[in-house]
Every structure is written in structure tokens, then in C-alpha cells.
Amino acid sequence: MSPNWEELEETVGDDGAESMVRPYTITRGRTAPERDDLTLITVLTALPRAAEQAGRRLQPEHRAILARCTRQPAAVAELAADLDLPVSVTKILLGDLIAQGLLAARAPIAVARASGGVDLGLLNAVREGLRRL
């Protein structure tokens, strides 16, 4: 059976190759993020000035990240999936936007509470409960 060339042409595109940009092109040759505090569950939010700065010379991937984080805060893993890019490449792009003051990164609320402070009231209640035993 011969291939359907019209369908193949629509799938592949006019230039004869699928549209694929190599990760090193997107990151301008960088292979590792400058920040080591971005985990898969780090939540990113666009800062107020991001909307006005989004039009300046940003790569399409940077603009996509800002658009997504302006609508709703997103985790690193979600952004990587949305962009269909490796997490390491996504972290490099996120680092760029954080350094430019366009994104804010924070640990998820549950993690922040666990690492940021101890609920002394809860600990006292547990201690008192143990004493009663």
C-alpha cells in the first residue's frame, strides 16, 4: 500500500521535517539551571510587572510560561508538561524569568508549613495526650 502523501505532508510540514527546536537552542547553550532551589513541586506565580514586560524580547517559551503563570500559579512539573520540554530545560527558562523579576517561586503551602515553622499548639497537645496515657 502506498503512503498517503497529502496526509504525510500535513503532518510533517512544508519544510520536510517536523518542527523541533533543540533544548540547547532554547537555553542558548546552557545545560544546567543556575538556581538549585527549583524542585518539581515549586510553585511559580507571575508578578504584576510580568504582563507589561511579556512583550519585550522574550522567547516563545518564556512568553508561554508567563501566560500560564498569569492565569494560575503552576508547579515546575506542570510547566514542563505544558511546554513539552525536559524539566532541566524548563528550570533554566524559569530561572531566567525569576532573575528578570517576572516570576516568583515558592514552595507549596504544605511543604512551606512543614519546613517553615512548627505548630507549638499541636506539639503541646500531643505531649499532653502522651502524659495522660
N, C-alpha and C positions, 0 to 999 in steps of 0.2 A: 504494500500500500504506500503510495507516495504521500509525503507530508503536505499539509495544507499551508502553503507559503504565505497566504494572506494572514492567517491566524498567527503564524510564527513571526511575521514582520510586526504585527501589532504588539506581540509580547516582547520582542527584542528591542524594537525601536528603530528609528531611522538610521542611526549610525552603525547598526550591525552588532552592537554589543550592549549588554544590559547596563543601565545607568548605575555605576557603583563607584563610590569615592572611597579611596583607601583611608583607613584611620589615620595614618601618618600625615596625610594631606589635610585632614580636618584639624589635626592638632598642631600643624606646622612643624612636624618632625619630633614633637615631644612624645616620649614613651611612658612617662610616669607623672602622676599628678604632683604638684608642688605641695599640696596640703595632704596631711596624713590623718586628718580628723573626720573625713567623709567616709561613713560606712554605708552599707546598703539601706539602712533604715533612717539615715539622716534626712530630716525634712527641710525642704527648701521653699522659701517664700520670696516672691518678687517684692522689692522695696518700692516705695512710691515713685521715686525718680526713674524706675525702670521703663515705664511707659513712654516717657519723653526721650529717653536715651535709646529705645529699641530701634529707632530709625537710622541711627548712625551706623557706621561701617562695622556691622556685626555679621558673622557668618550665618547662613540659614539655620544651622543647628543651634546657635546661640539664641536666635530670634524664636525658634520653636520652644526652647526651654523657657524663655521669658514669658511667652504667650501661655504656656501650660501653667507656670507658677503664678501668673497673674490671676488666672481663673480660679485656681485652687492650689494650696500647698501640696507638694508632691515629694515622695521619697526618691532617693538616688536610684533605687532599683526600678521604680515606676518610670522615671525619666529615661533610663537606659532602654527599657522595653518600648516606650513610646517612640524613641528615636531609632530603634532597631540598631543600636550601637553597643559595642562591648562596654562593660561597666568602667573599665580603666579609661577609655576614651571619654566617656560621659563625665567622669570625675575631673578630667583635665579641663573640659569645657566649663564645668560648674566652677572650678577654681578661678577660671578667667573672669566669670561673671561676678563672683564674690569679691575678687580683687578690684574690680571696677566699681564696686558699691551698688550693684544692681540686684544682687540676691543676698538673702540672709539664710544661714544654715543653723539648725538647732537639732538636738537630739529629740526623739519622740517624747511626748509628755511622760509616759510610763517609765522610760529609761531615765529621763531627767529627774523625776521624783526619786527613783531608786538610788541614783548616784549623787544627787544634789543635797539631799537632806534626809535626816532620819525623823520619823514621826515619833517624838518622845511620848506622846499620849498613848500611842499604840504599844510601845515598848513597856511603858509603866503598867498598862492594863494586862499585858502578857505576864509580867513579873508578879503582879498581884494575884493573877489567876493561878500561877505556879505555886505561890506561897500558900494558897488555900488548899492545895492538894495535900 
